[in-house]
Amino acid sequence: MSSRVGLLLGSALPPERIHSLAREAEDAGFGELWLSEDMFFTGGIAGANIALANTSDIKVGLGIVSAVVRHPALLAMEVTTTARAFPGRFIPGIGLGVPAWIRQIGLYPESPLSTIRSCVNSLRDLANGKELTSSKDFFFDRVRLTHPLSSPLSIRLGVSGPKMLQLSGEIADGTILSVGSGLEYLGWAKIQIKAGMDQVGRNVPHAITQFTICAIDNDRTIARGEARKTLAFYLNAGGGNALTEAAGIGDELKKMLSTGLGAQGLVSEMPESWVENLTVSGTPDDVVQKIWQLTDGGADSVVLFPTSKDGADQIIGLLGNKSDLLPFS
């Protein structure tokens, strides 16, 4: 399979299945494997280490961990341990997380932009062996890692709004675009990232990783129905945001949510065009066509997020037969 197609594990997937599915994804030729850390589902760092320990060559990404759930010193310990144990294969992704979930645990920061900047800069400094003493955003008192990295740490940001995307262009090595983002958002996000790079005079490669909800079945109706339920869950959790504004559905979504529909109500009320535009779902041929649209639109890799606990098996089984039709790097 093309190295430009990845698979996202976590959330609906029981953790005990990560090791076997990671091996199957690598054997099927997926170019990347990502472990999500949606709140109250599967732990991303633990999941990434399980995947790395059970594979040989595939790159494994952490997509994403929240900048506020772990202190950057602890996050640096975790990230550098994994990066040293599996050199050249681990890609850490950092973001804020879904605001509603972060508020549930009382950790929503006063300034998300400043907090993410501080987290990334602190993480990179600690990974490079520097000693930190600071009280801005995060407190450090002569903190230094015993086992830093011998090469620079590559960090990707999982962010969405214009200022956050510009920050990613300024300080990160790549950007992870969230599930629920479509072609319009992809193009808009690339403009914001480029603006951030231009502000600081950066002219280096910046990888765009497109996460996307994926349901695949030989019966298009079944696949689209599964994708619809997952999309409704994330639209309800995220509310109106840059993703929905770029897709041109922001006002309509806000109106629906204001009536108290919730995720279940969105399943039945959202237009079919939302599922078509904001997910990669349908028959294997439908999925191949949508992957091509996203890579042609500027995604360096398209990472497929299964909609159910058995979804990864279906993606591997059905899409593997189409591997010769997928975009290569």
Secondary structure, DSSP 8 states (H G I E B T S, - for coil): --TTEEEEE-TTS-GGGHHHHHHHHHHTT-SEEEE---TTS--HHHHHHHHHHT-SS-EEEEEEEETTTS-HHHHHHHHHHHHHHSTTTEEEEEE---HHHHHHTT---S-HHHHHHHHHHHHHHHHTT--EEE-SSS-EEEE--SS--SS----EEE--SHHHHHHHHHH-SEEEE-TT--HHHHHHHHHHHHHHHHHTT--S--EEEEEEEEEE-SSHHHHHHHHHHHHHHHHHHH-S-HHHHHTT-HHHHHHHHHTT-HHHHHHHHS-HHHHHHH-EEESHHHHHHHHHHHHHTT-SEEEEEESSTTHHHHHHHHHGGGGGGS---
